[in-house]
Amino acid sequence: MPDAAIECGDAKVARLLAFVAARVEEDRLGAHMTAPVDEAALERCDIVQQVLLDMARDTCSPIEPCPLPQRCLRALDEYAFMHKTHRHFDPEWMAWRLLP
């Protein structure tokens, strides 16, 4: 069962968090459906869920500006960028990217 949505006072970050949370669940399911199981994809999903999304869950508040460190936002954006062809990907997130 997916975790509850992460609420953030910054609407742009809140959309990014919702997008990443949904994509990581899809990626995890996809990794399990490959033969053999895609262990690298599962490790990537674990990092996103257990580090980045947990940091956001512990840090963000729906009534305050986003306190997430830039390095966390950049990492979330790098993960989201892997899904740039998805219809819900927002190009405005790319402002956090480290790589052009």
Gaussian input, Z-matrix of N, CA and C with variables (Angstrom, degrees):
# hf/3-21g

backbone

0 1
 N
 C     1     B1
 C     2     B2     1     A1
 N     3     B3     2     A2     1     D1
 C     4     B4     3     A3     2     D2
 C     5     B5     4     A4     3     D3
 N     6     B6     5     A5     4     D4
 C     7     B7     6     A6     5     D5
 C     8     B8     7     A7     6     D6
 N     9     B9     8     A8     7     D7
 C    10    B10     9     A9     8     D8
 C    11    B11    10    A10     9     D9
 N    12    B12    11    A11    10    D10
 C    13    B13    12    A12    11    D11
 C    14    B14    13    A13    12    D12
 N    15    B15    14    A14    13    D13
 C    16    B16    15    A15    14    D14
 C    17    B17    16    A16    15    D15
 N    18    B18    17    A17    16    D16
 C    19    B19    18    A18    17    D17
 C    20    B20    19    A19    18    D18
 N    21    B21    20    A20    19    D19
 C    22    B22    21    A21    20    D20
 C    23    B23    22    A22    21    D21
 N    24    B24    23    A23    22    D22
 C    25    B25    24    A24    23    D23
 C    26    B26    25    A25    24    D24
 N    27    B27    26    A26    25    D25
 C    28    B28    27    A27    26    D26
 C    29    B29    28    A28    27    D27
 N    30    B30    29    A29    28    D28
 C    31    B31    30    A30    29    D29
 C    32    B32    31    A31    30    D30
 N    33    B33    32    A32    31    D31
 C    34    B34    33    A33    32    D32
 C    35    B35    34    A34    33    D33
 N    36    B36    35    A35    34    D34
 C    37    B37    36    A36    35    D35
 C    38    B38    37    A37    36    D36
 N    39    B39    38    A38    37    D37
 C    40    B40    39    A39    38    D38
 C    41    B41    40    A40    39    D39
 N    42    B42    41    A41    40    D40
 C    43    B43    42    A42    41    D41
 C    44    B44    43    A43    42    D42
 N    45    B45    44    A44    43    D43
 C    46    B46    45    A45    44    D44
 C    47    B47    46    A46    45    D45
 N    48    B48    47    A47    46    D46
 C    49    B49    48    A48    47    D47
 C    50    B50    49    A49    48    D48
 N    51    B51    50    A50    49    D49
 C    52    B52    51    A51    50    D50
 C    53    B53    52    A52    51    D51
 N    54    B54    53    A53    52    D52
 C    55    B55    54    A54    53    D53
 C    56    B56    55    A55    54    D54
 N    57    B57    56    A56    55    D55
 C    58    B58    57    A57    56    D56
 C    59    B59    58    A58    57    D57
 N    60    B60    59    A59    58    D58
 C    61    B61    60    A60    59    D59
 C    62    B62    61    A61    60    D60
 N    63    B63    62    A62    61    D61
 C    64    B64    63    A63    62    D62
 C    65    B65    64    A64    63    D63
 N    66    B66    65    A65    64    D64
 C    67    B67    66    A66    65    D65
 C    68    B68    67    A67    66    D66
 N    69    B69    68    A68    67    D67
 C    70    B70    69    A69    68    D68
 C    71    B71    70    A70    69    D69
 N    72    B72    71    A71    70    D70
 C    73    B73    72    A72    71    D71
 C    74    B74    73    A73    72    D72
 N    75    B75    74    A74    73    D73
 C    76    B76    75    A75    74    D74
 C    77    B77    76    A76    75    D75
 N    78    B78    77    A77    76    D76
 C    79    B79    78    A78    77    D77
 C    80    B80    79    A79    78    D78
 N    81    B81    80    A80    79    D79
 C    82    B82    81    A81    80    D80
 C    83    B83    82    A82    81    D81
 N    84    B84    83    A83    82    D82
 C    85    B85    84    A84    83    D83
 C    86    B86    85    A85    84    D84
 N    87    B87    86    A86    85    D85
 C    88    B88    87    A87    86    D86
 C    89    B89    88    A88    87    D87
 N    90    B90    89    A89    88    D88
 C    91    B91    90    A90    89    D89
 C    92    B92    91    A91    90    D90
 N    93    B93    92    A92    91    D91
 C    94    B94    93    A93    92    D92
 C    95    B95    94    A94    93    D93
 N    96    B96    95    A95    94    D94
 C    97    B97    96    A96    95    D95
 C    98    B98    97    A97    96    D96
 N    99    B99    98    A98    97    D97
 C   100   B100    99    A99    98    D98
 C   101   B101   100   A100    99    D99
 N   102   B102   101   A101   100   D100
 C   103   B103   102   A102   101   D101
 C   104   B104   103   A103   102   D102
 N   105   B105   104   A104   103   D103
 C   106   B106   105   A105   104   D104
 C   107   B107   106   A106   105   D105
 N   108   B108   107   A107   106   D106
 C   109   B109   108   A108   107   D107
 C   110   B110   109   A109   108   D108
 N   111   B111   110   A110   109   D109
 C   112   B112   111   A111   110   D110
 C   113   B113   112   A112   111   D111
 N   114   B114   113   A113   112   D112
 C   115   B115   114   A114   113   D113
 C   116   B116   115   A115   114   D114
 N   117   B117   116   A116   115   D115
 C   118   B118   117   A117   116   D116
 C   119   B119   118   A118   117   D117
 N   120   B120   119   A119   118   D118
 C   121   B121   120   A120   119   D119
 C   122   B122   121   A121   120   D120
 N   123   B123   122   A122   121   D121
 C   124   B124   123   A123   122   D122
 C   125   B125   124   A124   123   D123
 N   126   B126   125   A125   124   D124
 C   127   B127   126   A126   125   D125
 C   128   B128   127   A127   126   D126
 N   129   B129   128   A128   127   D127
 C   130   B130   129   A129   128   D128
 C   131   B131   130   A130   129   D129
 N   132   B132   131   A131   130   D130
 C   133   B133   132   A132   131   D131
 C   134   B134   133   A133   132   D132
 N   135   B135   134   A134   133   D133
 C   136   B136   135   A135   134   D134
 C   137   B137   136   A136   135   D135
 N   138   B138   137   A137   136   D136
 C   139   B139   138   A138   137   D137
 C   140   B140   139   A139   138   D138
 N   141   B141   140   A140   139   D139
 C   142   B142   141   A141   140   D140
 C   143   B143   142   A142   141   D141
 N   144   B144   143   A143   142   D142
 C   145   B145   144   A144   143   D143
 C   146   B146   145   A145   144   D144
 N   147   B147   146   A146   145   D145
 C   148   B148   147   A147   146   D146
 C   149   B149   148   A148   147   D147
 N   150   B150   149   A149   148   D148
 C   151   B151   150   A150   149   D149
 C   152   B152   151   A151   150   D150
 N   153   B153   152   A152   151   D151
 C   154   B154   153   A153   152   D152
 C   155   B155   154   A154   153   D153
 N   156   B156   155   A155   154   D154
 C   157   B157   156   A156   155   D155
 C   158   B158   157   A157   156   D156
 N   159   B159   158   A158   157   D157
 C   160   B160   159   A159   158   D158
 C   161   B161   160   A160   159   D159
 N   162   B162   161   A161   160   D160
 C   163   B163   162   A162   161   D161
 C   164   B164   163   A163   162   D162
 N   165   B165   164   A164   163   D163
 C   166   B166   165   A165   164   D164
 C   167   B167   166   A166   165   D165
 N   168   B168   167   A167   166   D166
 C   169   B169   168   A168   167   D167
 C   170   B170   169   A169   168   D168
 N   171   B171   170   A170   169   D169
 C   172   B172   171   A171   170   D170
 C   173   B173   172   A172   171   D171
 N   174   B174   173   A173   172   D172
 C   175   B175   174   A174   173   D173
 C   176   B176   175   A175   174   D174
 N   177   B177   176   A176   175   D175
 C   178   B178   177   A177   176   D176
 C   179   B179   178   A178   177   D177
 N   180   B180   179   A179   178   D178
 C   181   B181   180   A180   179   D179
 C   182   B182   181   A181   180   D180
 N   183   B183   182   A182   181   D181
 C   184   B184   183   A183   182   D182
 C   185   B185   184   A184   183   D183
 N   186   B186   185   A185   184   D184
 C   187   B187   186   A186   185   D185
 C   188   B188   187   A187   186   D186
 N   189   B189   188   A188   187   D187
 C   190   B190   189   A189   188   D188
 C   191   B191   190   A190   189   D189
 N   192   B192   191   A191   190   D190
 C   193   B193   192   A192   191   D191
 C   194   B194   193   A193   192   D192
 N   195   B195   194   A194   193   D193
 C   196   B196   195   A195   194   D194
 C   197   B197   196   A196   195   D195
 N   198   B198   197   A197   196   D196
 C   199   B199   198   A198   197   D197
 C   200   B200   199   A199   198   D198
 N   201   B201   200   A200   199   D199
 C   202   B202   201   A201   200   D200
 C   203   B203   202   A202   201   D201
 N   204   B204   203   A203   202   D202
 C   205   B205   204   A204   203   D203
 C   206   B206   205   A205   204   D204
 N   207   B207   206   A206   205   D205
 C   208   B208   207   A207   206   D206
 C   209   B209   208   A208   207   D207
 N   210   B210   209   A209   208   D208
 C   211   B211   210   A210   209   D209
 C   212   B212   211   A211   210   D210
 N   213   B213   212   A212   211   D211
 C   214   B214   213   A213   212   D212
 C   215   B215   214   A214   213   D213
 N   216   B216   215   A215   214   D214
 C   217   B217   216   A216   215   D215
 C   218   B218   217   A217   216   D216
 N   219   B219   218   A218   217   D217
 C   220   B220   219   A219   218   D218
 C   221   B221   220   A220   219   D219
 N   222   B222   221   A221   220   D220
 C   223   B223   222   A222   221   D221
 C   224   B224   223   A223   222   D222
 N   225   B225   224   A224   223   D223
 C   226   B226   225   A225   224   D224
 C   227   B227   226   A226   225   D225
 N   228   B228   227   A227   226   D226
 C   229   B229   228   A228   227   D227
 C   230   B230   229   A229   228   D228
 N   231   B231   230   A230   229   D229
 C   232   B232   231   A231   230   D230
 C   233   B233   232   A232   231   D231
 N   234   B234   233   A233   232   D232
 C   235   B235   234   A234   233   D233
 C   236   B236   235   A235   234   D234
 N   237   B237   236   A236   235   D235
 C   238   B238   237   A237   236   D236
 C   239   B239   238   A238   237   D237
 N   240   B240   239   A239   238   D238
 C   241   B241   240   A240   239   D239
 C   242   B242   241   A241   240   D240
 N   243   B243   242   A242   241   D241
 C   244   B244   243   A243   242   D242
 C   245   B245   244   A244   243   D243
 N   246   B246   245   A245   244   D244
 C   247   B247   246   A246   245   D245
 C   248   B248   247   A247   246   D246
 N   249   B249   248   A248   247   D247
 C   250   B250   249   A249   248   D248
 C   251   B251   250   A250   249   D249
 N   252   B252   251   A251   250   D250
 C   253   B253   252   A252   251   D251
 C   254   B254   253   A253   252   D252
 N   255   B255   254   A254   253   D253
 C   256   B256   255   A255   254   D254
 C   257   B257   256   A256   255   D255
 N   258   B258   257   A257   256   D256
 C   259   B259   258   A258   257   D257
 C   260   B260   259   A259   258   D258
 N   261   B261   260   A260   259   D259
 C   262   B262   261   A261   260   D260
 C   263   B263   262   A262   261   D261
 N   264   B264   263   A263   262   D262
 C   265   B265   264   A264   263   D263
 C   266   B266   265   A265   264   D264
 N   267   B267   266   A266   265   D265
 C   268   B268   267   A267   266   D266
 C   269   B269   268   A268   267   D267
 N   270   B270   269   A269   268   D268
 C   271   B271   270   A270   269   D269
 C   272   B272   271   A271   270   D270
 N   273   B273   272   A272   271   D271
 C   274   B274   273   A273   272   D272
 C   275   B275   274   A274   273   D273
 N   276   B276   275   A275   274   D274
 C   277   B277   276   A276   275   D275
 C   278   B278   277   A277   276   D276
 N   279   B279   278   A278   277   D277
 C   280   B280   279   A279   278   D278
 C   281   B281   280   A280   279   D279
 N   282   B282   281   A281   280   D280
 C   283   B283   282   A282   281   D281
 C   284   B284   283   A283   282   D282
 N   285   B285   284   A284   283   D283
 C   286   B286   285   A285   284   D284
 C   287   B287   286   A286   285   D285
 N   288   B288   287   A287   286   D286
 C   289   B289   288   A288   287   D287
 C   290   B290   289   A289   288   D288
 N   291   B291   290   A290   289   D289
 C   292   B292   291   A291   290   D290
 C   293   B293   292   A292   291   D291
 N   294   B294   293   A293   292   D292
 C   295   B295   294   A294   293   D293
 C   296   B296   295   A295   294   D294
 N   297   B297   296   A296   295   D295
 C   298   B298   297   A297   296   D296
 C   299   B299   298   A298   297   D297

   B1=1.4499
   B2=1.5209
   B3=1.3458
   B4=1.4566
   B5=1.5287
   B6=1.3389
   B7=1.4540
   B8=1.5199
   B9=1.3456
   B10=1.4581
   B11=1.5257
   B12=1.3194
   B13=1.4633
   B14=1.5279
   B15=1.3178
   B16=1.4555
   B17=1.5242
   B18=1.3209
   B19=1.4494
   B20=1.5214
   B21=1.3278
   B22=1.4592
   B23=1.5230
   B24=1.3329
   B25=1.4553
   B26=1.5144
   B27=1.3286
   B28=1.4585
   B29=1.5270
   B30=1.3205
   B31=1.4667
   B32=1.5282
   B33=1.3282
   B34=1.4708
   B35=1.5307
   B36=1.3258
   B37=1.4632
   B38=1.5242
   B39=1.3142
   B40=1.4663
   B41=1.5266
   B42=1.3396
   B43=1.4703
   B44=1.5219
   B45=1.3317
   B46=1.4639
   B47=1.5222
   B48=1.3267
   B49=1.4662
   B50=1.5282
   B51=1.3230
   B52=1.4672
   B53=1.5267
   B54=1.3304
   B55=1.4638
   B56=1.5239
   B57=1.3218
   B58=1.4690
   B59=1.5239
   B60=1.3266
   B61=1.4648
   B62=1.5330
   B63=1.3190
   B64=1.4711
   B65=1.5257
   B66=1.3327
   B67=1.4646
   B68=1.5211
   B69=1.3310
   B70=1.4630
   B71=1.5337
   B72=1.3194
   B73=1.4709
   B74=1.5275
   B75=1.3264
   B76=1.4629
   B77=1.5231
   B78=1.3319
   B79=1.4687
   B80=1.5192
   B81=1.3188
   B82=1.4675
   B83=1.5292
   B84=1.3177
   B85=1.4719
   B86=1.5224
   B87=1.3332
   B88=1.4602
   B89=1.5141
   B90=1.3218
   B91=1.4681
   B92=1.5299
   B93=1.3247
   B94=1.4617
   B95=1.5231
   B96=1.3244
   B97=1.4644
   B98=1.5191
   B99=1.3317
   B100=1.4568
   B101=1.5273
   B102=1.2899
   B103=1.4596
   B104=1.5230
   B105=1.2955
   B106=1.4650
   B107=1.5322
   B108=1.3187
   B109=1.4612
   B110=1.5288
   B111=1.3201
   B112=1.4679
   B113=1.5324
   B114=1.3281
   B115=1.4616
   B116=1.5275
   B117=1.3271
   B118=1.4680
   B119=1.5244
   B120=1.3279
   B121=1.4674
   B122=1.5206
   B123=1.3303
   B124=1.4730
   B125=1.5294
   B126=1.3259
   B127=1.4665
   B128=1.5188
   B129=1.3277
   B130=1.4610
   B131=1.5342
   B132=1.3211
   B133=1.4680
   B134=1.5244
   B135=1.3311
   B136=1.4646
   B137=1.5235
   B138=1.3191
   B139=1.4650
   B140=1.5223
   B141=1.3226
   B142=1.4677
   B143=1.5219
   B144=1.3347
   B145=1.4645
   B146=1.5185
   B147=1.3273
   B148=1.4585
   B149=1.5199
   B150=1.3192
   B151=1.4649
   B152=1.5257
   B153=1.3192
   B154=1.4646
   B155=1.5288
   B156=1.3293
   B157=1.4591
   B158=1.5252
   B159=1.3326
   B160=1.4684
   B161=1.5247
   B162=1.3453
   B163=1.4668
   B164=1.5314
   B165=1.3175
   B166=1.4608
   B167=1.5213
   B168=1.3224
   B169=1.4663
   B170=1.5337
   B171=1.3352
   B172=1.4653
   B173=1.5239
   B174=1.3223
   B175=1.4531
   B176=1.5217
   B177=1.3231
   B178=1.4619
   B179=1.5275
   B180=1.3108
   B181=1.4555
   B182=1.5250
   B183=1.3346
   B184=1.4701
   B185=1.5284
   B186=1.3261
   B187=1.4712
   B188=1.5230
   B189=1.3331
   B190=1.4613
   B191=1.5244
   B192=1.3374
   B193=1.4629
   B194=1.5293
   B195=1.3005
   B196=1.4633
   B197=1.5319
   B198=1.3373
   B199=1.4686
   B200=1.5311
   B201=1.3436
   B202=1.4666
   B203=1.5270
   B204=1.3149
   B205=1.4685
   B206=1.5248
   B207=1.3201
   B208=1.4591
   B209=1.5251
   B210=1.3244
   B211=1.4716
   B212=1.5287
   B213=1.3383
   B214=1.4653
   B215=1.5263
   B216=1.3305
   B217=1.4626
   B218=1.5226
   B219=1.3129
   B220=1.4695
   B221=1.5227
   B222=1.3254
   B223=1.4637
   B224=1.5288
   B225=1.3312
   B226=1.4622
   B227=1.5239
   B228=1.3362
   B229=1.4533
   B230=1.5233
   B231=1.3296
   B232=1.4722
   B233=1.5294
   B234=1.3222
   B235=1.4619
   B236=1.5300
   B237=1.3298
   B238=1.4610
   B239=1.5227
   B240=1.3368
   B241=1.4603
   B242=1.5275
   B243=1.3271
   B244=1.4693
   B245=1.5322
   B246=1.3356
   B247=1.4674
   B248=1.5334
   B249=1.3261
   B250=1.4680
   B251=1.5276
   B252=1.3132
   B253=1.4612
   B254=1.5331
   B255=1.3175
   B256=1.4597
   B257=1.5281
   B258=1.3051
   B259=1.4732
   B260=1.5286
   B261=1.3224
   B262=1.4678
   B263=1.5254
   B264=1.3153
   B265=1.4685
   B266=1.5251
   B267=1.3291
   B268=1.4604
   B269=1.5247
   B270=1.3266
   B271=1.4764
   B272=1.5310
   B273=1.3098
   B274=1.4682
   B275=1.5321
   B276=1.3215
   B277=1.4676
   B278=1.5188
   B279=1.3236
   B280=1.4573
   B281=1.5247
   B282=1.3037
   B283=1.4595
   B284=1.5300
   B285=1.3309
   B286=1.4701
   B287=1.5158
   B288=1.3227
   B289=1.4698
   B290=1.5113
   B291=1.3113
   B292=1.4639
   B293=1.5197
   B294=1.3362
   B295=1.4586
   B296=1.5215
   B297=1.3381
   B298=1.4679
   B299=1.5160
   A1=109.09
   A2=118.19
   A3=121.01
   A4=111.78
   A5=115.09
   A6=120.18
   A7=109.63
   A8=115.04
   A9=120.18
   A10=109.51
   A11=115.58
   A12=121.22
   A13=109.51
   A14=115.57
   A15=121.64
   A16=106.95
   A17=116.41
   A18=120.68
   A19=109.39
   A20=115.38
   A21=120.91
   A22=107.97
   A23=116.41
   A24=121.56
   A25=113.99
   A26=117.21
   A27=122.20
   A28=107.41
   A29=117.09
   A30=121.34
   A31=112.12
   A32=117.28
   A33=121.06
   A34=110.35
   A35=116.63
   A36=121.08
   A37=110.17
   A38=117.51
   A39=120.83
   A40=110.85
   A41=117.09
   A42=120.30
   A43=110.87
   A44=116.56
   A45=120.58
   A46=110.63
   A47=117.32
   A48=121.14
   A49=111.39
   A50=116.97
   A51=120.18
   A52=110.49
   A53=116.46
   A54=121.15
   A55=110.38
   A56=116.91
   A57=121.04
   A58=110.61
   A59=117.74
   A60=120.69
   A61=110.89
   A62=116.98
   A63=120.12
   A64=111.10
   A65=117.31
   A66=120.10
   A67=111.28
   A68=118.45
   A69=119.97
   A70=110.06
   A71=116.98
   A72=119.71
   A73=110.41
   A74=116.23
   A75=119.78
   A76=111.43
   A77=115.83
   A78=119.81
   A79=111.39
   A80=116.80
   A81=120.71
   A82=109.88
   A83=116.88
   A84=119.97
   A85=111.13
   A86=115.92
   A87=119.90
   A88=112.21
   A89=117.19
   A90=121.10
   A91=111.18
   A92=116.33
   A93=120.09
   A94=112.23
   A95=116.43
   A96=119.73
   A97=112.82
   A98=117.92
   A99=120.04
   A100=109.62
   A101=115.81
   A102=119.58
   A103=107.59
   A104=119.76
   A105=127.37
   A106=111.35
   A107=115.45
   A108=121.47
   A109=109.01
   A110=116.52
   A111=122.37
   A112=109.34
   A113=115.39
   A114=121.17
   A115=112.52
   A116=117.59
   A117=120.78
   A118=110.51
   A119=116.78
   A120=120.33
   A121=110.33
   A122=116.88
   A123=119.83
   A124=111.00
   A125=117.38
   A126=120.37
   A127=110.70
   A128=117.02
   A129=121.62
   A130=109.72
   A131=116.97
   A132=121.39
   A133=110.94
   A134=116.68
   A135=120.47
   A136=110.94
   A137=117.06
   A138=120.59
   A139=110.28
   A140=116.17
   A141=119.25
   A142=110.13
   A143=117.30
   A144=120.21
   A145=112.89
   A146=117.06
   A147=120.47
   A148=114.09
   A149=117.20
   A150=119.80
   A151=109.98
   A152=116.70
   A153=120.33
   A154=112.87
   A155=117.37
   A156=119.05
   A157=111.95
   A158=117.44
   A159=119.21
   A160=111.21
   A161=117.02
   A162=120.15
   A163=109.50
   A164=116.75
   A165=120.46
   A166=111.13
   A167=116.43
   A168=120.86
   A169=110.58
   A170=116.62
   A171=121.07
   A172=112.86
   A173=117.93
   A174=122.15
   A175=113.87
   A176=117.01
   A177=120.69
   A178=112.57
   A179=113.67
   A180=122.34
   A181=107.82
   A182=117.28
   A183=118.28
   A184=113.66
   A185=117.75
   A186=119.83
   A187=113.65
   A188=118.06
   A189=121.18
   A190=110.24
   A191=117.16
   A192=119.63
   A193=109.63
   A194=116.56
   A195=120.73
   A196=111.67
   A197=116.91
   A198=120.33
   A199=113.91
   A200=117.81
   A201=119.33
   A202=110.83
   A203=116.88
   A204=119.63
   A205=111.06
   A206=116.67
   A207=121.82
   A208=111.84
   A209=117.62
   A210=119.22
   A211=110.81
   A212=117.29
   A213=120.49
   A214=109.91
   A215=116.84
   A216=120.42
   A217=110.83
   A218=116.54
   A219=120.01
   A220=110.95
   A221=116.33
   A222=119.85
   A223=110.71
   A224=117.35
   A225=120.50
   A226=110.42
   A227=116.18
   A228=120.04
   A229=111.71
   A230=117.12
   A231=119.56
   A232=109.73
   A233=116.86
   A234=119.97
   A235=110.15
   A236=116.73
   A237=120.33
   A238=110.88
   A239=116.25
   A240=120.62
   A241=111.68
   A242=116.74
   A243=119.79
   A244=110.53
   A245=116.36
   A246=122.31
   A247=110.43
   A248=116.18
   A249=120.02
   A250=113.55
   A251=118.61
   A252=119.83
   A253=111.74
   A254=117.99
   A255=121.26
   A256=109.58
   A257=117.12
   A258=119.94
   A259=113.26
   A260=118.66
   A261=120.59
   A262=113.03
   A263=117.21
   A264=119.76
   A265=108.13
   A266=116.31
   A267=121.91
   A268=109.26
   A269=118.89
   A270=120.49
   A271=112.80
   A272=118.80
   A273=120.31
   A274=111.69
   A275=117.46
   A276=119.80
   A277=111.86
   A278=117.09
   A279=120.31
   A280=113.04
   A281=118.71
   A282=121.35
   A283=110.81
   A284=117.90
   A285=121.05
   A286=113.22
   A287=117.68
   A288=120.33
   A289=112.31
   A290=115.01
   A291=121.53
   A292=109.94
   A293=115.43
   A294=120.74
   A295=109.74
   A296=118.56
   A297=119.90
   A298=111.71
   D1=128.30
   D2=-179.92
   D3=-64.79
   D4=151.82
   D5=177.42
   D6=-68.39
   D7=162.91
   D8=176.94
   D9=-64.10
   D10=155.38
   D11=179.27
   D12=-60.48
   D13=146.52
   D14=178.48
   D15=-93.94
   D16=122.86
   D17=-179.68
   D18=-95.00
   D19=133.80
   D20=-179.87
   D21=-135.85
   D22=141.73
   D23=179.49
   D24=-68.16
   D25=-14.65
   D26=177.23
   D27=-98.94
   D28=112.98
   D29=-175.09
   D30=-60.01
   D31=-36.67
   D32=179.63
   D33=-63.59
   D34=-43.65
   D35=178.68
   D36=-69.02
   D37=-40.28
   D38=179.27
   D39=-59.39
   D40=-41.92
   D41=177.58
   D42=-65.54
   D43=-40.99
   D44=178.18
   D45=-61.71
   D46=-44.75
   D47=-179.79
   D48=-62.88
   D49=-42.33
   D50=178.88
   D51=-64.63
   D52=-41.24
   D53=179.64
   D54=-63.35
   D55=-48.96
   D56=-178.42
   D57=-63.43
   D58=-43.08
   D59=-179.73
   D60=-60.25
   D61=-42.18
   D62=179.45
   D63=-68.86
   D64=-42.31
   D65=-178.05
   D66=-67.99
   D67=-36.60
   D68=-178.85
   D69=-66.53
   D70=-35.07
   D71=176.13
   D72=-65.67
   D73=-43.11
   D74=177.42
   D75=-63.33
   D76=-42.48
   D77=-179.93
   D78=-64.24
   D79=-38.23
   D80=179.19
   D81=-63.80
   D82=-46.00
   D83=178.15
   D84=-61.73
   D85=-43.17
   D86=179.18
   D87=-62.11
   D88=-39.07
   D89=-179.87
   D90=-64.59
   D91=-34.69
   D92=179.12
   D93=-73.82
   D94=-20.87
   D95=-176.75
   D96=-88.95
   D97=-6.10
   D98=177.84
   D99=-82.90
   D100=158.22
   D101=176.94
   D102=-127.53
   D103=112.14
   D104=-1.85
   D105=-73.64
   D106=167.42
   D107=179.72
   D108=-57.01
   D109=136.52
   D110=-178.75
   D111=-80.18
   D112=89.97
   D113=-176.28
   D114=-64.29
   D115=-35.68
   D116=179.37
   D117=-63.55
   D118=-41.35
   D119=178.43
   D120=-65.93
   D121=-39.48
   D122=178.63
   D123=-64.84
   D124=-39.71
   D125=177.04
   D126=-63.01
   D127=-41.48
   D128=178.05
   D129=-61.95
   D130=-43.83
   D131=178.54
   D132=-62.13
   D133=-41.68
   D134=178.75
   D135=-60.90
   D136=-43.48
   D137=179.72
   D138=-63.08
   D139=-45.67
   D140=-179.30
   D141=-62.00
   D142=-45.89
   D143=-177.69
   D144=-72.72
   D145=-46.76
   D146=-170.91
   D147=-86.86
   D148=-11.90
   D149=177.99
   D150=-115.37
   D151=-64.98
   D152=-172.55
   D153=-68.97
   D154=-52.08
   D155=-178.11
   D156=-70.38
   D157=-35.20
   D158=175.90
   D159=-65.79
   D160=-37.16
   D161=176.51
   D162=-61.90
   D163=-44.46
   D164=178.84
   D165=-64.37
   D166=-41.75
   D167=179.91
   D168=-61.13
   D169=-39.55
   D170=-178.46
   D171=-78.86
   D172=-22.29
   D173=-170.24
   D174=-104.72
   D175=-39.75
   D176=-171.39
   D177=-76.45
   D178=153.39
   D179=177.68
   D180=-139.53
   D181=143.19
   D182=-178.56
   D183=-71.59
   D184=-13.31
   D185=-174.79
   D186=-111.34
   D187=2.94
   D188=-179.07
   D189=-124.26
   D190=155.79
   D191=173.49
   D192=-58.94
   D193=157.71
   D194=-175.53
   D195=-67.31
   D196=121.47
   D197=178.62
   D198=-95.28
   D199=6.75
   D200=-177.59
   D201=-64.78
   D202=137.48
   D203=176.59
   D204=-62.97
   D205=150.37
   D206=179.25
   D207=-56.57
   D208=-35.47
   D209=-178.50
   D210=-65.43
   D211=-32.63
   D212=176.92
   D213=-70.44
   D214=-44.14
   D215=178.65
   D216=-62.10
   D217=-39.97
   D218=178.90
   D219=-64.05
   D220=-43.08
   D221=179.89
   D222=-65.68
   D223=-40.97
   D224=176.75
   D225=-61.70
   D226=-42.33
   D227=179.70
   D228=-66.42
   D229=-38.88
   D230=178.10
   D231=-60.73
   D232=-40.65
   D233=178.03
   D234=-66.58
   D235=-45.04
   D236=179.35
   D237=-61.04
   D238=-36.68
   D239=-177.33
   D240=-62.07
   D241=-26.77
   D242=176.09
   D243=-60.93
   D244=-18.91
   D245=-177.47
   D246=-114.18
   D247=31.93
   D248=-173.61
   D249=-62.59
   D250=-18.77
   D251=178.68
   D252=-87.29
   D253=-5.32
   D254=178.25
   D255=-67.29
   D256=142.67
   D257=-174.71
   D258=-65.22
   D259=-19.67
   D260=179.65
   D261=-98.01
   D262=3.83
   D263=176.76
   D264=-68.98
   D265=134.77
   D266=-178.52
   D267=-109.08
   D268=115.03
   D269=-178.46
   D270=-59.76
   D271=-20.55
   D272=-179.96
   D273=-66.37
   D274=-20.34
   D275=176.89
   D276=-66.39
   D277=-23.20
   D278=-174.85
   D279=-65.92
   D280=-8.52
   D281=176.10
   D282=-63.18
   D283=-22.66
   D284=179.09
   D285=-88.53
   D286=-9.07
   D287=-173.98
   D288=-63.66
   D289=143.02
   D290=173.92
   D291=-84.12
   D292=-34.67
   D293=-175.64
   D294=-102.85
   D295=139.13
   D296=179.90
   D297=-70.40

